[in-house]
Amino acid sequence: MDIRTITPAYAVTPQIEPEDLPAIKAAGYATVICNRPDAEVPVELRADVIRAAVEAAGLTFVDNPLVHTELSTEHVSAQGAAQADAAGPVLAYCASGTRSSILWSLSKAGVMSTDDILAATAQAGYDLAHIAPQIEALARR
């Protein structure tokens, strides 16, 4: 796993596997968010399989799959709600961590400054400067 911390309460990683759950739990994560659609992964890594492993480890699982071309305010709201409802730190995953970083960034619009959002993702290795206009538009809502 390549877990990258965005904030103490939120981290991202590429695709996880069921055998990663002991380490995820030991690292203190309370909620795992899946941002990867089932169509992108083999059967053994689909959301229902990961959900079973996450829940067997005593953690909360949230399925919020995102295809880049279908990003919506509903995705952003669901990501924000999952973070707000979490009993502890959140680990979100997708193919590379980028979608999970984008959803976090957009969910923080109006809560944090655009510069602080982009700095947090950049320090984790995700240059999201290209979404600054979307963050600022959401912040004005």
DSSP file with accessible surface (Angstrom, degrees, kcal/mol):
  #  RESIDUE AA STRUCTURE BP1 BP2  ACC     N-H-->O    O-->H-N    N-H-->O    O-->H-N    TCO  KAPPA ALPHA  PHI   PSI    X-CA   Y-CA   Z-CA
    1    1 A M              0   0  104      0, 0.0     2,-0.4     0, 0.0    15,-0.1   0.000 360.0 360.0 360.0 148.0    0.0    0.0    0.0
    2    2 A D        -     0   0   72     12,-0.1     2,-0.4     2,-0.0    10,-0.1  -0.717 360.0-175.2-122.6  73.9    1.0    3.5   -0.7
    3    3 A I        -     0   0   52     -2,-0.4     2,-0.5    10,-0.1    10,-0.2  -0.607   3.5-167.3 -77.7 128.3   -1.0    5.5    1.9
    4    4 A R  E     -A   12   0A  81      8,-3.2     8,-2.5    -2,-0.4     2,-0.4  -0.973  15.0-136.1-120.9 121.7   -0.6    9.2    1.5
    5    5 A T  E     +A   11   0A  72     -2,-0.5     6,-0.2     6,-0.2    86,-0.0  -0.620  25.5 172.9 -81.3 124.8   -1.8   11.5    4.2
    6    6 A I  E    S-     0   0A   7      4,-2.3     5,-0.2     1,-0.5    -1,-0.2   0.833  78.5 -13.7 -90.8 -48.6   -3.7   14.6    3.1
    7    7 A T  E >  S-A   10   0A  36      3,-2.4     3,-1.3   114,-0.0    -1,-0.5  -0.906  79.8 -95.2-139.7 170.1   -4.7   15.6    6.7
    8    8 A P  T 3  S+     0   0  128      0, 0.0     3,-0.1     0, 0.0    -3,-0.0   0.792 128.3  45.0 -59.6 -22.1   -4.5   13.7   10.0
    9    9 A A  T 3  S+     0   0   60      1,-0.2    81,-2.5    80,-0.1     2,-0.4   0.505 116.1  44.2 -98.7  -5.0   -8.2   12.8    9.4
   10   10 A Y  E <   +Ab   7  90A   2     -3,-1.3    -3,-2.4    79,-0.2    -4,-2.3  -0.978  56.2 164.8-149.8 128.1   -7.9   11.8    5.7
   11   11 A A  E     -Ab   5  91A   1     79,-2.3    81,-2.7    -2,-0.4     2,-0.3  -0.925  17.7-148.1-136.8 161.2   -5.5    9.8    3.6
   12   12 A V  E     +Ab   4  92A   0     -8,-2.5    -8,-3.2    -2,-0.3    81,-0.2  -0.898  15.3 172.4-128.6 160.0   -5.6    8.2    0.1
   13   13 A T  E     - b   0  93A   1     79,-1.6    81,-1.3    -2,-0.3    84,-0.3  -0.981  35.2 -99.9-157.7 155.9   -4.2    5.2   -1.5
   14   14 A P  E    S- b   0  94A  35      0, 0.0    81,-0.2     0, 0.0    82,-0.2  -0.172  79.6 -37.1 -65.7 178.2   -4.3    3.2   -4.7
   15   15 A Q        -     0   0   33     79,-0.7     2,-0.2    80,-0.5    80,-0.1   0.039  65.6-148.9 -40.1 132.2   -6.5    0.1   -4.8
   16   16 A I        -     0   0    0     -3,-0.1    -1,-0.1    29,-0.1    34,-0.1  -0.658   2.8-144.4-101.3 165.3   -6.5   -2.0   -1.6
   17   17 A E    >   -     0   0   79     -2,-0.2     3,-2.4     1,-0.1     4,-0.4  -0.878  30.2-105.3-124.5 158.4   -6.8   -5.7   -1.2
   18   18 A P  G >  S+     0   0   40      0, 0.0     3,-1.7     0, 0.0    -1,-0.1   0.871 118.8  60.1 -53.1 -36.6   -8.6   -7.7    1.5
   19   19 A E  G 3  S+     0   0  127      1,-0.3     4,-0.3     2,-0.1    -3,-0.0   0.625  93.7  67.2 -71.0  -7.5   -5.2   -8.7    3.0
   20   20 A D  G <> S+     0   0   35     -3,-2.4     4,-2.2     1,-0.2     3,-0.3   0.632  76.7  88.1 -81.3 -14.4   -4.4   -5.0    3.6
   21   21 A L  H <> S+     0   0    5     -3,-1.7     4,-3.0    -4,-0.4     5,-0.3   0.860  79.6  55.9 -62.4 -38.3   -7.1   -4.6    6.2
   22   22 A P  H  > S+     0   0   94      0, 0.0     4,-2.7     0, 0.0    -1,-0.2   0.944 112.5  44.1 -58.4 -41.1   -5.1   -5.7    9.3
   23   23 A A  H  > S+     0   0   53     -3,-0.3     4,-1.8    -4,-0.3    -2,-0.2   0.889 112.8  51.8 -69.2 -37.3   -2.5   -3.0    8.4
   24   24 A I  H  <>S+     0   0    0     -4,-2.2     5,-1.6     2,-0.2     4,-0.3   0.940 113.4  44.2 -64.1 -45.0   -5.3   -0.4    7.7
   25   25 A K  H ><5S+     0   0  111     -4,-3.0     3,-1.9     1,-0.2    -2,-0.2   0.937 111.7  52.8 -65.0 -43.7   -6.9   -1.1   11.0
   26   26 A A  H 3<5S+     0   0   88     -4,-2.7    -1,-0.2    -5,-0.3    -2,-0.2   0.818 102.1  60.6 -62.4 -29.4   -3.6   -1.1   12.9
   27   27 A A  T 3<5S-     0   0   65     -4,-1.8    -1,-0.3    -5,-0.2    -2,-0.2   0.553 121.1-109.2 -75.7  -7.6   -2.9    2.3   11.3
   28   28 A G  T < 5 +     0   0   42     -3,-1.9    -3,-0.2    -4,-0.3     2,-0.1   0.533  62.5 153.7  96.8   8.1   -6.0    3.7   13.1
   29   29 A Y      < -     0   0   28     -5,-1.6    -1,-0.3     1,-0.1    61,-0.2  -0.463  21.4-175.9 -72.2 141.5   -8.4    4.2   10.2
   30   30 A A        +     0   0   20     59,-3.2    30,-2.6     1,-0.3     2,-0.4   0.680  67.7  35.4-105.8 -28.6  -12.1    4.0   11.1
   31   31 A T  E     -dc  60  90A   3     58,-1.6    60,-2.6    28,-0.2     2,-0.5  -0.987  60.2-159.4-133.0 140.4  -13.7    4.3    7.7
   32   32 A V  E     -dc  61  91A   0     28,-2.9    30,-2.4    -2,-0.4     2,-0.5  -0.986  10.6-160.9-119.0 126.2  -12.6    3.2    4.2
   33   33 A I  E     -dc  62  92A   0     58,-2.3    60,-2.7    -2,-0.5     2,-0.6  -0.941   6.3-150.7-109.0 127.4  -14.1    4.9    1.2
   34   34 A C  E     +dc  63  93A   2     28,-3.0    30,-3.0    -2,-0.5    60,-0.2  -0.861  21.9 168.7 -95.9 118.1  -14.1    3.2   -2.2
   35   35 A N        +     0   0    0     58,-3.1    31,-1.8    -2,-0.6    59,-0.2   0.186  50.6  98.6-108.6  14.1  -14.0    5.7   -5.1
   36   36 A R  S    S-     0   0   48     57,-0.3    11,-0.2    29,-0.2    31,-0.1  -0.889  72.1-128.7-109.0 124.1  -13.2    3.0   -7.7
   37   37 A P    >   -     0   0   17      0, 0.0     3,-1.8     0, 0.0     4,-0.3  -0.362  19.3-122.4 -66.7 146.4  -16.0    1.6   -9.9
   38   38 A D  G >  S+     0   0   62      1,-0.3     3,-1.6     2,-0.2     7,-0.1   0.788 107.3  70.7 -58.9 -29.0  -16.3   -2.2  -10.1
   39   39 A A  G 3  S+     0   0  100      1,-0.3    -1,-0.3     7,-0.0     7,-0.0   0.706  95.4  55.4 -63.7 -17.1  -15.9   -2.1  -13.9
   40   40 A E  G <  S+     0   0   74     -3,-1.8    -1,-0.3     2,-0.1    -2,-0.2   0.534 104.9  55.9 -90.6 -10.2  -12.2   -1.1  -13.4
   41   41 A V  S <  S-     0   0   13     -3,-1.6     5,-0.1    -4,-0.3     2,-0.0  -0.864  85.5-100.1-126.4 158.2  -11.2   -4.0  -11.2
   42   42 A P    >   -     0   0   63      0, 0.0     3,-2.5     0, 0.0     4,-0.3  -0.295  47.9 -98.3 -69.2 162.8  -11.2   -7.8  -11.2
   43   43 A V  G >  S+     0   0   91      1,-0.3     3,-1.5     2,-0.2     6,-0.2   0.851 121.5  60.9 -51.2 -39.2  -14.0   -9.7   -9.4
   44   44 A E  G 3  S+     0   0  122      1,-0.3    -1,-0.3     5,-0.1     0, 0.0   0.581 108.8  43.3 -72.2  -5.3  -11.7  -10.3   -6.3
   45   45 A L  G <  S+     0   0   24     -3,-2.5    -1,-0.3    -7,-0.1    -2,-0.2   0.258  83.6 127.8-120.5  11.8  -11.3   -6.5   -5.8
   46   46 A R  S X> S-     0   0   93     -3,-1.5     4,-2.2    -4,-0.3     3,-0.7  -0.207  75.1-101.6 -67.4 161.1  -14.8   -5.3   -6.3
   47   47 A A  H 3> S+     0   0    3      1,-0.3     4,-3.4     2,-0.2     5,-0.2   0.852 119.5  55.6 -55.5 -39.0  -16.5   -3.2   -3.7
   48   48 A D  H 3> S+     0   0  108      2,-0.2     4,-2.0     1,-0.2    -1,-0.3   0.880 109.5  47.5 -66.2 -33.0  -18.6   -6.0   -2.2
   49   49 A V  H <> S+     0   0   51     -3,-0.7     4,-1.9    -6,-0.2    -2,-0.2   0.937 115.5  44.0 -70.4 -45.7  -15.4   -8.0   -1.5
   50   50 A I  H  X S+     0   0    0     -4,-2.2     4,-3.0     1,-0.2     5,-0.2   0.917 111.2  55.7 -66.2 -39.9  -13.6   -5.1    0.0
   51   51 A R  H  X S+     0   0   90     -4,-3.4     4,-3.1    -5,-0.3     5,-0.3   0.935 106.3  50.8 -56.2 -46.7  -16.7   -4.1    2.0
   52   52 A A  H  X S+     0   0   60     -4,-2.0     4,-2.2     1,-0.2    -1,-0.2   0.910 113.1  45.2 -60.0 -42.6  -16.8   -7.6    3.5
   53   53 A A  H  X S+     0   0   21     -4,-1.9     4,-1.4     2,-0.2    -1,-0.2   0.910 114.1  48.8 -68.0 -41.5  -13.1   -7.4    4.5
   54   54 A V  H  <>S+     0   0    0     -4,-3.0     5,-2.3     2,-0.2     3,-0.4   0.947 114.7  44.2 -63.1 -48.6  -13.5   -3.9    5.9
   55   55 A E  H ><5S+     0   0  100     -4,-3.1     3,-1.6     1,-0.2    -2,-0.2   0.877 108.8  57.0 -68.4 -33.4  -16.5   -4.7    7.9
   56   56 A A  H 3<5S+     0   0   91     -4,-2.2    -1,-0.2    -5,-0.3    -2,-0.2   0.818 104.5  54.3 -64.6 -28.0  -14.9   -8.0    9.2
   57   57 A A  T 3<5S-     0   0   19     -4,-1.4    -1,-0.3    -3,-0.4    -2,-0.2   0.458 123.7-108.8 -82.9  -2.1  -12.1   -5.8   10.5
   58   58 A G  T < 5S+     0   0   62     -3,-1.6     2,-0.2     1,-0.3    -3,-0.2   0.657  78.4 124.8  84.4  18.4  -14.7   -3.7   12.4
   59   59 A L      < -     0   0   18     -5,-2.3     2,-0.4    -6,-0.2    -1,-0.3  -0.624  63.5-106.2-106.3 166.7  -14.4   -0.7   10.2
   60   60 A T  E     -d   31   0A  78    -30,-2.6   -28,-2.9    -2,-0.2     2,-0.4  -0.748  29.0-154.9 -93.3 139.4  -17.0    1.3    8.2
   61   61 A F  E     -d   32   0A  11     -2,-0.4     2,-0.4   -30,-0.2   -28,-0.2  -0.937   9.1-173.2-116.8 135.0  -17.1    1.0    4.5
   62   62 A V  E     -d   33   0A  39    -30,-2.4   -28,-3.0    -2,-0.4     2,-0.7  -0.997  12.1-152.1-127.2 127.7  -18.5    3.7    2.1
   63   63 A D  E     +d   34   0A  66     -2,-0.4   -28,-0.2   -30,-0.2   -30,-0.1  -0.895  30.7 152.2-102.0 113.3  -19.0    3.0   -1.6
   64   64 A N        -     0   0   14    -30,-3.0    -1,-0.1    -2,-0.7    15,-0.0  -0.549  24.9-169.4-136.9  65.9  -18.7    6.2   -3.6
   65   65 A P        -     0   0   51      0, 0.0     2,-0.4     0, 0.0   -29,-0.2  -0.330   2.2-164.8 -67.1 141.9  -17.5    5.1   -7.1
   66   66 A L        -     0   0    3    -31,-1.8     2,-0.5     5,-0.1     5,-0.1  -0.989  17.3-163.8-134.4 125.2  -16.4    7.8   -9.5
   67   67 A V    >   -     0   0   52     -2,-0.4     3,-2.9     1,-0.1     4,-0.2  -0.907  33.1-125.0 -98.3 130.9  -15.7    7.7  -13.2
   68   68 A H  G >  S+     0   0  115     -2,-0.5     3,-1.0     1,-0.3    -1,-0.1   0.835 109.0  52.2 -47.2 -40.1  -13.7   10.9  -14.1
   69   69 A T  G 3  S+     0   0  126      1,-0.2    -1,-0.3    -3,-0.0    -3,-0.0   0.531 108.5  52.2 -77.7  -4.0  -16.3   11.9  -16.7
   70   70 A E  G <   +     0   0  122     -3,-2.9    -1,-0.2     2,-0.1    -2,-0.2   0.131  69.0 148.7-120.3  21.1  -19.2   11.7  -14.3
   71   71 A L    <   +     0   0   73     -3,-1.0     2,-0.3    -4,-0.2    -5,-0.1  -0.341  23.5 172.3 -58.7 129.8  -18.0   13.8  -11.4
   72   72 A S     >  -     0   0   35      1,-0.1     4,-1.8    -2,-0.0     3,-0.3  -0.889  50.5-106.9-136.2 166.8  -21.1   15.4   -9.7
   73   73 A T  H  > S+     0   0   59     -2,-0.3     4,-2.9     1,-0.2     5,-0.2   0.801 119.2  62.9 -64.8 -26.0  -22.0   17.4   -6.7
   74   74 A E  H  > S+     0   0  133      2,-0.2     4,-2.6     1,-0.2    -1,-0.2   0.903 102.3  49.0 -64.6 -40.3  -23.6   14.2   -5.3
   75   75 A H  H  > S+     0   0   31     -3,-0.3     4,-2.2     2,-0.2    -2,-0.2   0.929 113.2  47.0 -61.5 -45.8  -20.1   12.5   -5.4
   76   76 A V  H  X S+     0   0   17     -4,-1.8     4,-2.5     2,-0.2    -2,-0.2   0.934 113.3  48.1 -63.3 -45.3  -18.6   15.5   -3.5
   77   77 A S  H  X S+     0   0   80     -4,-2.9     4,-2.8     1,-0.2    -1,-0.2   0.904 111.0  50.8 -62.6 -42.0  -21.5   15.6   -1.0
   78   78 A A  H  X S+     0   0   38     -4,-2.6     4,-2.4     2,-0.2    -1,-0.2   0.897 110.8  49.0 -63.7 -39.9  -21.2   11.8   -0.4
   79   79 A Q  H  X S+     0   0    0     -4,-2.2     4,-1.9     2,-0.2    -2,-0.2   0.934 113.2  46.9 -65.8 -43.6  -17.5   12.1    0.2
   80   80 A G  H  X S+     0   0   22     -4,-2.5     4,-2.6     1,-0.2    -2,-0.2   0.907 112.0  50.2 -63.6 -41.9  -17.9   15.0    2.6
   81   81 A A  H  X S+     0   0   47     -4,-2.8     4,-2.5     2,-0.2    -1,-0.2   0.903 108.1  52.8 -64.3 -40.5  -20.7   13.2    4.5
   82   82 A A  H  X S+     0   0    9     -4,-2.4     4,-0.8     1,-0.2    -1,-0.2   0.904 111.5  46.8 -62.6 -39.0  -18.6   10.0    4.9
   83   83 A Q  H >< S+     0   0   28     -4,-1.9     3,-0.6     1,-0.2    -2,-0.2   0.927 113.1  48.4 -66.9 -44.4  -15.8   12.2    6.4
   84   84 A A  H 3< S+     0   0   81     -4,-2.6    -2,-0.2     1,-0.2    -1,-0.2   0.854 114.3  46.2 -64.6 -34.8  -18.2   14.0    8.7
   85   85 A D  H 3< S+     0   0  135     -4,-2.5    -1,-0.2    -5,-0.2    -2,-0.2   0.579  87.1 115.8 -84.1 -11.3  -19.8   10.7    9.8
   86   86 A A    <<  -     0   0   23     -4,-0.8     4,-0.1    -3,-0.6   -55,-0.1  -0.328  60.3-146.4 -66.5 141.2  -16.5    8.9   10.4
   87   87 A A  S    S-     0   0  102      2,-0.1    -1,-0.1   -57,-0.1    -4,-0.1   0.363  80.3 -17.7 -84.5   2.8  -15.6    7.8   13.9
   88   88 A G  S    S-     0   0   28     -5,-0.1   -59,-0.1   -79,-0.1   -57,-0.1  -0.938 109.8 -11.1-178.8-163.2  -11.9    8.4   13.2
   89   89 A P        -     0   0   44      0, 0.0   -59,-3.2     0, 0.0   -58,-1.6  -0.152  60.3-137.1 -58.5 148.1   -9.5    8.8   10.3
   90   90 A V  E     -bc  10  31A   3    -81,-2.5   -79,-2.3   -61,-0.2     2,-0.5  -0.876  11.3-162.9-110.2 138.1  -10.7    8.0    6.8
   91   91 A L  E     -bc  11  32A   0    -60,-2.6   -58,-2.3    -2,-0.4     2,-0.4  -0.988  13.1-171.1-118.4 118.4   -8.7    6.1    4.1
   92   92 A A  E     -bc  12  33A   0    -81,-2.7   -79,-1.6    -2,-0.5     2,-0.3  -0.881   4.6-169.7-109.7 143.9  -10.1    6.6    0.6
   93   93 A Y  E     +bc  13  34A   1    -60,-2.7   -58,-3.1    -2,-0.4   -57,-0.3  -0.950  20.3 145.6-135.3 155.4   -8.9    4.6   -2.4
   94   94 A C  E    S-b   14   0A   0    -81,-1.3   -79,-0.7    -2,-0.3   -58,-0.2  -0.653  70.6 -57.4-152.0-148.4   -9.2    4.5   -6.2
   95   95 A A  S    S-     0   0   40    -81,-0.2   -80,-0.5    -2,-0.2   -59,-0.0   0.916 129.1  -5.0 -73.1 -41.8   -6.7    3.5   -8.9
   96   96 A S  S    S-     0   0   57    -82,-0.2    -1,-0.1   -83,-0.1   -84,-0.1   0.494  98.2-101.7-128.0 -12.4   -4.0    5.9   -7.9
   97   97 A G  S  > S+     0   0    0    -84,-0.3     4,-1.9   -86,-0.0     5,-0.1   0.198  95.2 107.8 101.3 -11.4   -5.4    8.1   -5.1
   98   98 A T  H  > S+     0   0   43      2,-0.2     4,-2.8     1,-0.2     5,-0.2   0.946  77.4  46.3 -66.5 -50.0   -6.1   11.0   -7.5
   99   99 A R  H  > S+     0   0   10      1,-0.2     4,-2.8     2,-0.2     5,-0.2   0.919 113.2  50.9 -59.5 -41.0   -9.9   10.7   -7.6
  100  100 A S  H  > S+     0   0    0      1,-0.2     4,-1.8     2,-0.2    -1,-0.2   0.867 111.6  48.4 -64.7 -34.2  -10.0   10.3   -3.8
  101  101 A S  H  X S+     0   0    0     -4,-1.9     4,-2.7     2,-0.2    -2,-0.2   0.896 110.8  50.4 -70.9 -40.7   -7.8   13.5   -3.5
  102  102 A I  H  X S+     0   0   18     -4,-2.8     4,-2.7     2,-0.2     5,-0.3   0.937 110.7  48.9 -62.9 -46.0  -10.0   15.4   -5.9
  103  103 A L  H  X S+     0   0    0     -4,-2.8     4,-2.2     1,-0.2    -1,-0.2   0.907 112.1  48.7 -62.6 -40.4  -13.2   14.4   -4.0
  104  104 A W  H  X S+     0   0    2     -4,-1.8     4,-1.2    -5,-0.2    -1,-0.2   0.952 111.5  50.6 -61.2 -47.6  -11.6   15.5   -0.7
  105  105 A S  H >< S+     0   0    0     -4,-2.7     3,-0.6     1,-0.2     4,-0.3   0.924 112.9  44.4 -57.5 -47.6  -10.5   18.8   -2.3
  106  106 A L  H >< S+     0   0   10     -4,-2.7     3,-1.2     1,-0.2    -1,-0.2   0.864 109.4  56.7 -67.9 -33.5  -13.9   19.6   -3.6
  107  107 A S  H 3< S+     0   0   23     -4,-2.2    -1,-0.2    -5,-0.3    -2,-0.2   0.721 105.4  52.9 -71.2 -17.7  -15.6   18.6   -0.4
  108  108 A K  T XX S+     0   0   53     -4,-1.2     4,-2.3    -3,-0.6     3,-2.3   0.438  77.3 126.7 -95.9  -0.4  -13.4   21.1    1.5
  109  109 A A  B <4 S+e  112   0B  17     -3,-1.2     4,-0.1    -4,-0.3    27,-0.1  -0.354  82.5  13.2 -58.4 129.1  -14.4   24.0   -0.7
  110  110 A G  T 34 S+     0   0   56      2,-0.7    -1,-0.3     1,-0.1     3,-0.1   0.271 121.1  70.4  85.9 -13.5  -15.6   26.8    1.5
  111  111 A V  T <4 S+     0   0  109     -3,-2.3     2,-0.3     1,-0.3    -2,-0.2   0.768 109.8  19.5 -99.0 -39.6  -14.2   25.1    4.6
  112  112 A M  B  < S-e  109   0B  59     -4,-2.3    -2,-0.7     1,-0.0    -1,-0.3  -0.881  94.8 -94.0-124.0 160.1  -10.5   25.6    3.8
  113  113 A S     >  -     0   0   58     -2,-0.3     4,-2.4     1,-0.1     5,-0.2  -0.383  33.2-118.0 -70.8 153.5   -8.9   28.1    1.4
  114  114 A T  H  > S+     0   0   18      1,-0.2     4,-2.8     2,-0.2     5,-0.2   0.914 116.1  53.6 -58.2 -41.9   -8.2   26.9   -2.1
  115  115 A D  H  > S+     0   0  125      1,-0.2     4,-2.3     2,-0.2    -1,-0.2   0.907 109.4  47.4 -61.3 -41.4   -4.5   27.5   -1.5
  116  116 A D  H  > S+     0   0   97      2,-0.2     4,-2.2     1,-0.2    -1,-0.2   0.889 111.9  50.6 -68.1 -38.6   -4.5   25.3    1.7
  117  117 A I  H  X S+     0   0    0     -4,-2.4     4,-2.1     2,-0.2     5,-0.2   0.957 113.4  44.6 -61.4 -49.8   -6.5   22.6   -0.1
  118  118 A L  H  X S+     0   0   29     -4,-2.8     4,-2.4     1,-0.2    10,-0.3   0.865 111.9  52.9 -66.7 -33.8   -4.0   22.5   -3.0
  119  119 A A  H  X S+     0   0   56     -4,-2.3     4,-2.4    -5,-0.2    -1,-0.2   0.909 108.2  51.4 -67.1 -39.4   -1.0   22.6   -0.6
  120  120 A A  H  X S+     0   0   15     -4,-2.2     4,-0.8     1,-0.2    -2,-0.2   0.915 114.0  42.4 -65.2 -43.0   -2.3   19.6    1.3
  121  121 A T  H  <>S+     0   0    0     -4,-2.1     5,-2.8     1,-0.2     3,-0.4   0.892 112.8  53.9 -71.9 -36.0   -2.8   17.5   -1.8
  122  122 A A  H ><5S+     0   0   53     -4,-2.4     3,-1.9     1,-0.2    -2,-0.2   0.914 103.6  54.9 -64.4 -40.1    0.5   18.6   -3.3
  123  123 A Q  H 3<5S+     0   0  123     -4,-2.4    -1,-0.2     1,-0.3    -2,-0.2   0.775 107.4  52.1 -65.9 -21.0    2.4   17.6   -0.1
  124  124 A A  T 3<5S-     0   0   11     -4,-0.8    -1,-0.3    -3,-0.4    -2,-0.2   0.443 129.5 -98.4 -90.5  -1.4    0.9   14.2   -0.6
  125  125 A G  T < 5S+     0   0   49     -3,-1.9     2,-0.6    -4,-0.2    -3,-0.2   0.594  87.3 118.9  98.8  12.9    2.1   14.1   -4.2
  126  126 A Y      < -     0   0   13     -5,-2.8     2,-1.0    -6,-0.1    -2,-0.2  -0.922  47.4-158.7-117.4 108.0   -1.1   15.1   -6.0
  127  127 A D        +     0   0  127     -2,-0.6     3,-0.2     1,-0.1    -8,-0.1  -0.744  23.9 162.2 -86.0 103.3   -0.8   18.3   -8.1
  128  128 A L    >   +     0   0    4     -2,-1.0     3,-2.5   -10,-0.3     4,-0.3   0.072  27.4 125.4-111.8  24.6   -4.5   19.4   -8.4
  129  129 A A  G >   +     0   0   54      1,-0.3     3,-1.9     2,-0.2    -1,-0.2   0.823  66.0  68.7 -54.2 -30.3   -3.9   23.0   -9.4
  130  130 A H  G 3  S+     0   0  126      1,-0.3    -1,-0.3    -3,-0.2     4,-0.2   0.686  95.8  53.9 -66.0 -16.4   -6.1   22.5  -12.4
  131  131 A I  G <> S+     0   0   13     -3,-2.5     4,-2.3     1,-0.2     3,-0.4   0.389  74.5 104.9 -99.1   7.0   -9.2   22.1  -10.2
  132  132 A A  H <> S+     0   0   19     -3,-1.9     4,-2.7    -4,-0.3     5,-0.2   0.898  78.1  53.9 -53.2 -42.9   -8.7   25.4   -8.4
  133  133 A P  H  > S+     0   0   84      0, 0.0     4,-2.4     0, 0.0    -1,-0.2   0.906 109.4  47.9 -61.7 -36.3  -11.5   27.0  -10.4
  134  134 A Q  H  > S+     0   0   98     -3,-0.4     4,-2.4     2,-0.2    -2,-0.2   0.899 111.2  50.6 -69.5 -39.4  -13.9   24.2   -9.4
  135  135 A I  H  X S+     0   0    0     -4,-2.3     4,-2.2     2,-0.2    -1,-0.2   0.950 112.8  46.3 -61.3 -46.3  -12.9   24.5   -5.8
  136  136 A E  H  X S+     0   0   88     -4,-2.7     4,-1.3     1,-0.2    -2,-0.2   0.891 110.8  52.5 -66.6 -36.2  -13.5   28.3   -5.9
  137  137 A A  H  < S+     0   0   42     -4,-2.4     4,-0.4    -5,-0.2     3,-0.3   0.921 111.3  46.7 -65.4 -42.0  -16.8   27.9   -7.6
  138  138 A L  H >< S+     0   0   41     -4,-2.4     3,-1.2     1,-0.2    -1,-0.2   0.868 107.3  57.8 -66.1 -36.5  -18.0   25.4   -5.0
  139  139 A A  H 3< S+     0   0   45     -4,-2.2    -1,-0.2     1,-0.3    -2,-0.2   0.813 102.0  55.8 -64.4 -27.8  -16.8   27.7   -2.2
  140  140 A R  T 3<        0   0  182     -4,-1.3    -1,-0.3    -3,-0.3    -2,-0.2   0.587 360.0 360.0 -81.0  -9.9  -19.0   30.5   -3.5
  141  141 A R    <         0   0  208     -3,-1.2    -3,-0.0    -4,-0.4    -4,-0.0  -0.219 360.0 360.0 -70.4 360.0  -22.2   28.4   -3.3
